[in-house]
Amino acid sequence: MRWPEDAQGWPLTKHSRFVLCRPHRWHVQEAGTGPTLVLIHGAGGATQSWRGLFPRLADSFHVVAVDLPGQGFSQCGARARLGLDGVAEDLGALLAREGWRPAALIGHSAGAAVALRMALTEPVPVLAINPALQNFRGAAGWLFPMLAKVLALNPFSASLFTGTVTRSTVRRLIEGTGSRLGPEGLDLYYRLVRDRGHVDGVLGMMSQWSLEGLLARRDRIGSPVRCLVGLADGAVPPASVRAGVAGLRDVAVEEWDGLGHLMHEEAPDRVADWVRRTMAALPPGTGIA
């Protein structure tokens, strides 16, 4: 997406700025004071996914939300680094560059996998919302990954998709995740999937995505991992979350009825309360010192 042309009506732009941390130009939103929480969205989303949670947490925390490389307003500077390892390493470099020492990483869906991969390098608590810990399945990536590997090689593929998607398509995709969003939420996702650059970034990420390395080493993650699962999730089956976190040293899973994959958008007040409660219960000194 283009800044400032596409920023009209985008949530929380008063907190937006851009950071050149090679190889990418990152769009970040930052507000609040206190312990630092870094919010990492999932594949296909952007900082707009945190529009409800961000201001609620900024009352008590220093909150940073980022657009992943090539998605939202962040510009990708190295397409070969859109896989899990590359994204985690480059996001870690951004945090170091800005001097952000997170008390926790909060990741949604594929963003939770990024957070866990970062915790392998430098121990930090991870709060995972409907974490996608299987290679893209169901509606979790919005597009079939086998197709993505082919489409990512075709420069016209993103244009073909963005040129055919409709508001009804977006509504069906969201409903397929088990979530119900209002008009604003649906419109923001419609704007994302109509943007060629954003869709191209998602395709690039999906075409390189692999969780085998992370899952093979998950027993090395020593920091606390706390998971929040919506039992109505049609994108990441709750059973896959339980399987994915098995073997972690310090993990707890909380499950809520009636909410889907985008539960943090459906119920930001409840999720903010969960974050506060979870942070208060963490052992002292578990964030990055």
PyMOL commands that set and color helices and strands:
alter all, ss='L'
color gray80, all
select helices_A, chain A and resi 13-15+47-50+53-57+79-81+84-98+110-121+145-151+157-162+167-176+183-193+196-208+212-216+218-220+238-245+263-266+268-281
alter helices_A, ss='H'
color red, helices_A
select strands_A, chain A and resi 16-21+24-31+36-40+62-66+102-108+126-129+225-230+251-256
alter strands_A, ss='S'
color yellow, strands_A
deselect
rebuild
show_as cartoon
